[in-house]
Amino acid sequence: MYEVEFAVIPCLSTDRKGNRLGHGGGYYDTLFNKYNNVPAAIICREHMCGDVPTESFDHRFSITVTEGGVFRNGN
């Protein structure tokens, strides 16, 4: 078995709570929830939104990185 050290995952938007809006299949959330070392989402700040709708299985990121800086996401 191998350990994932870095991955680039598509998303449409994120919010300041660390929620990611993907393409609706839940595939990446299943992957993220298997690993505890997926701490950051990277996105252009203009693509961030107020609130991303979530499901119970959605993974929440603790850090969001934009060209404007690094944000610790609140709960």
VEXVEX-138671 format. One line per 5 residues: number of its first residue (from 1); their letters; for each residue x, z, y of N, C-alpha, C, CB. Coordinates in nm, 3 decimals, always signed. Each point is the difference from the previous one (the first is absolute). Glycine has a CB too. Layout:
residues N
NUM	a	X:Z:Y:X:Z:Y:X:Z:Y:X:Z:Y  ...
END
This chain:
residues 75
1	myeve	+0.084:+0.000:-0.118:-0.084:+0.000:+0.118:+0.089:+0.000:+0.125:-0.185:+0.122:-0.125  +0.140:-0.183:+0.230:+0.077:-0.009:+0.124:-0.072:+0.076:+0.111:+0.095:-0.223:-0.071  -0.021:+0.260:+0.172:-0.055:+0.070:+0.116:-0.009:-0.095:+0.117:+0.096:+0.219:-0.081  -0.210:-0.226:+0.148:-0.018:-0.084:+0.117:+0.066:+0.069:+0.119:-0.217:-0.098:-0.091  +0.312:+0.029:+0.156:+0.068:+0.057:+0.116:-0.051:-0.059:+0.130:+0.199:+0.036:-0.141
6	favip	-0.249:-0.158:+0.137:-0.047:-0.065:+0.122:-0.101:-0.107:-0.040:+0.219:+0.047:+0.123  -0.327:-0.059:-0.048:-0.099:-0.103:-0.027:-0.062:-0.044:+0.132:-0.047:+0.095:-0.230  +0.019:-0.223:+0.242:-0.072:-0.053:+0.115:-0.140:-0.034:-0.050:+0.214:-0.093:+0.113  -0.314:+0.159:-0.055:-0.138:-0.012:-0.046:-0.085:-0.054:+0.116:+0.030:+0.192:-0.167  -0.114:-0.292:+0.143:-0.082:-0.054:+0.107:-0.108:+0.097:+0.045:+0.045:-0.227:-0.088
11	clstd	-0.078:+0.221:+0.215:-0.114:+0.075:+0.051:-0.053:-0.071:+0.123:+0.091:+0.218:-0.092  -0.218:-0.194:+0.120:-0.063:-0.059:+0.117:+0.011:+0.092:+0.121:-0.156:-0.123:-0.150  +0.150:+0.255:+0.124:+0.004:+0.098:+0.107:+0.031:+0.137:-0.057:-0.166:-0.135:+0.134  +0.201:+0.227:-0.046:+0.014:+0.142:-0.034:-0.061:+0.080:+0.114:+0.212:-0.041:-0.138  -0.237:+0.169:+0.111:-0.044:+0.088:+0.108:+0.101:+0.113:+0.016:-0.244:-0.057:-0.045
16	rkgnr	+0.224:+0.144:+0.142:+0.095:+0.109:+0.027:-0.009:+0.113:-0.103:-0.015:-0.057:+0.242  -0.079:+0.048:-0.335:-0.010:+0.098:-0.108:+0.080:-0.042:-0.122:-0.227:+0.063:+0.083  +0.286:-0.183:-0.079:+0.079:-0.048:-0.111:-0.076:-0.083:-0.101:+0.138:+0.197:+0.031  -0.261:-0.234:+0.002:-0.079:-0.083:-0.090:+0.033:-0.147:+0.021:-0.183:+0.171:+0.001  +0.188:-0.246:-0.110:+0.036:-0.141:+0.001:-0.123:-0.083:-0.035:+0.239:+0.053:-0.063
21	lghgg	-0.265:-0.158:+0.140:-0.106:-0.094:-0.033:+0.064:-0.118:-0.069:-0.145:+0.074:+0.197  +0.115:-0.090:-0.325:+0.059:-0.109:-0.077:-0.099:-0.112:-0.019:+0.147:+0.163:-0.117  -0.142:-0.222:-0.002:-0.086:-0.114:-0.029:-0.114:+0.038:-0.094:+0.196:-0.151:+0.034  -0.217:+0.279:-0.059:-0.119:+0.046:-0.070:+0.005:+0.014:-0.150:-0.109:-0.101:+0.181  +0.221:+0.076:-0.246:+0.004:+0.009:-0.146:+0.042:+0.134:-0.055:+0.048:-0.236:+0.003
26	gyydt	+0.021:+0.317:+0.078:+0.048:+0.129:-0.046:+0.126:-0.005:-0.085:-0.232:+0.072:+0.009  +0.289:-0.191:-0.030:+0.118:-0.013:-0.085:+0.118:+0.079:+0.054:-0.079:-0.225:-0.066  +0.109:+0.209:+0.193:+0.116:+0.067:+0.057:-0.021:+0.151:+0.006:+0.050:-0.205:+0.132  -0.171:+0.250:-0.105:-0.027:+0.144:+0.001:+0.027:+0.062:-0.136:-0.172:-0.035:+0.179  +0.135:-0.035:-0.285:+0.028:+0.048:-0.136:+0.151:+0.011:-0.020:-0.212:-0.106:-0.086
31	lfnky	+0.286:+0.007:+0.131:+0.146:+0.002:-0.010:+0.058:+0.116:+0.082:+0.000:-0.249:-0.035  -0.043:+0.263:+0.160:+0.051:+0.105:+0.088:-0.025:+0.139:-0.060:-0.039:-0.149:+0.199  -0.077:+0.169:-0.257:-0.035:+0.131:-0.052:+0.078:+0.037:-0.126:-0.225:-0.031:+0.096  +0.295:-0.064:-0.156:+0.088:+0.029:-0.115:+0.134:+0.055:+0.046:-0.112:-0.183:-0.131  +0.150:+0.155:+0.255:+0.130:+0.039:+0.054:-0.019:+0.093:+0.119:+0.103:-0.217:-0.079
36	nnvpa	-0.020:+0.318:+0.086:-0.009:+0.095:+0.112:+0.090:-0.038:+0.116:-0.055:+0.176:-0.164  +0.135:-0.280:+0.150:+0.101:-0.034:+0.101:-0.037:-0.124:+0.081:+0.172:+0.104:-0.146  -0.299:-0.119:+0.182:-0.044:-0.112:+0.084:-0.050:+0.059:+0.131:-0.062:-0.146:-0.203  +0.155:+0.185:+0.292:-0.042:+0.079:+0.116:-0.041:-0.077:+0.124:+0.149:+0.166:-0.088  -0.117:-0.296:+0.098:-0.016:-0.066:+0.130:-0.072:-0.133:-0.009:+0.207:+0.111:+0.071
41	aiicr	-0.289:-0.138:+0.031:-0.060:-0.132:+0.020:+0.069:-0.061:+0.122:-0.226:+0.070:-0.102  +0.253:-0.199:+0.096:+0.063:-0.071:+0.111:-0.098:-0.106:+0.049:+0.236:+0.042:-0.092  -0.265:-0.039:+0.222:-0.100:-0.093:+0.054:+0.025:-0.021:+0.150:-0.170:+0.075:-0.174  +0.131:-0.190:+0.226:+0.003:-0.022:+0.145:-0.105:+0.091:+0.064:+0.078:-0.242:-0.028  -0.041:+0.306:+0.134:-0.091:+0.096:+0.064:-0.134:-0.062:+0.040:+0.200:+0.121:+0.083
46	ehmcg	-0.199:-0.247:-0.044:-0.124:-0.067:+0.041:-0.099:-0.016:-0.116:+0.131:-0.121:+0.175  -0.084:+0.137:-0.298:-0.088:-0.012:-0.117:-0.057:+0.135:-0.044:+0.132:-0.197:-0.071  -0.093:+0.305:+0.137:-0.055:+0.131:-0.033:-0.141:+0.010:+0.059:+0.232:+0.104:-0.005  -0.317:-0.025:-0.060:-0.136:+0.017:+0.048:-0.037:+0.148:+0.002:-0.062:-0.227:-0.091  -0.055:+0.257:+0.144:-0.046:+0.139:+0.013:-0.019:+0.069:-0.132:-0.108:-0.065:+0.208
51	dvpte	+0.027:+0.008:-0.296:-0.028:+0.058:-0.131:-0.011:-0.109:-0.105:-0.117:+0.194:+0.109  +0.187:-0.174:-0.220:-0.010:-0.091:-0.114:-0.097:+0.062:-0.100:+0.238:-0.088:+0.034  -0.339:+0.011:-0.081:-0.089:+0.055:-0.101:+0.077:+0.025:-0.130:-0.196:-0.122:+0.104  +0.168:+0.233:-0.171:+0.076:+0.037:-0.120:-0.091:+0.029:-0.119:+0.178:+0.091:+0.148  -0.117:-0.098:-0.264:-0.063:+0.039:-0.126:+0.080:+0.118:-0.056:-0.084:-0.239:-0.047
56	sfdhr	+0.031:+0.305:-0.053:+0.066:+0.119:-0.056:+0.137:-0.030:-0.060:-0.224:+0.093:-0.045  +0.246:-0.216:-0.003:+0.127:-0.035:-0.065:+0.104:-0.053:+0.099:-0.129:-0.051:-0.206  +0.095:+0.033:+0.333:+0.093:-0.057:+0.097:+0.119:+0.092:+0.025:-0.190:-0.121:+0.107  +0.307:+0.060:-0.098:+0.124:+0.074:+0.028:+0.016:+0.015:+0.151:+0.107:-0.088:-0.214  -0.069:+0.205:+0.257:+0.024:+0.025:+0.142:+0.152:+0.015:+0.021:-0.228:+0.114:+0.029
61	fsitv	+0.280:-0.187:+0.070:+0.142:+0.007:+0.033:+0.026:+0.115:+0.097:+0.023:-0.248:-0.037  +0.090:+0.314:+0.021:+0.033:+0.111:+0.089:+0.068:-0.046:+0.128:+0.020:+0.146:-0.199  +0.035:-0.268:+0.198:+0.073:-0.054:+0.115:-0.043:-0.144:+0.023:+0.197:+0.153:-0.045  -0.217:-0.191:+0.171:-0.021:-0.139:+0.037:+0.111:-0.041:+0.095:-0.252:+0.019:-0.030  +0.314:-0.134:+0.002:+0.110:-0.052:+0.081:-0.049:-0.125:+0.071:+0.176:+0.095:-0.159
66	teggv	-0.161:-0.097:+0.293:-0.035:-0.116:+0.081:+0.117:-0.033:+0.092:-0.248:+0.059:-0.010  +0.237:-0.168:+0.082:+0.105:-0.032:+0.097:+0.004:+0.102:+0.113:-0.025:-0.242:-0.055  -0.081:+0.321:+0.070:-0.006:+0.103:+0.103:+0.053:+0.136:-0.042:-0.193:-0.121:+0.087  +0.224:+0.135:-0.216:+0.053:+0.127:-0.046:-0.049:+0.038:-0.138:+0.015:+0.069:+0.235  +0.019:+0.052:-0.273:-0.038:+0.055:-0.130:-0.103:+0.110:+0.024:+0.229:-0.055:-0.101
71	frngn	-0.341:+0.049:+0.031:-0.108:+0.095:+0.019:-0.024:+0.078:-0.128:-0.104:-0.150:+0.172  +0.101:+0.280:-0.160:-0.041:+0.086:-0.113:-0.151:+0.004:+0.003:+0.213:+0.143:+0.007  -0.274:-0.182:-0.116:-0.145:-0.013:-0.005:-0.066:+0.134:-0.026:+0.025:-0.234:-0.080  -0.132:+0.262:+0.156:-0.077:+0.121:-0.018:-0.105:-0.017:-0.107:+0.039:+0.058:+0.236  -0.093:+0.052:-0.284:-0.103:-0.005:-0.104:-0.138:+0.003:+0.061:+0.155:+0.114:-0.158
END
